[in-house]
Amino acid sequence: MPRKTTHVVPHPDGWAVKSGGATRAHRVTSTQAEATQIARSVSKNKGGEMLIHGTNGRIRKASSHGGDPMPPRDRT
């Protein structure tokens, strides 16, 4: 089953929200915080993973919103 990812990536006009594998942006915003909020909503609706990229394009944070193939185990 393919992963459903939503990315927040740098864009010439600010920050873009893109689905994994897409060539076009879902939405472009002026701030990373606004793009992150939109991406979180999209990711929760898909039940996938949200990946936030830094200005250099590298992933700096990941959040899973369901369907995680390797969920964390409680350490008790």
Secondary structure, DSSP 8 states (H G I E B T S, - for coil): ----EEEEEEETTEEEEEETT-SS-SEEESSHHHHHHHHHHHHHHHT-EEEEE-TTS-EEEEEE-S--SS------
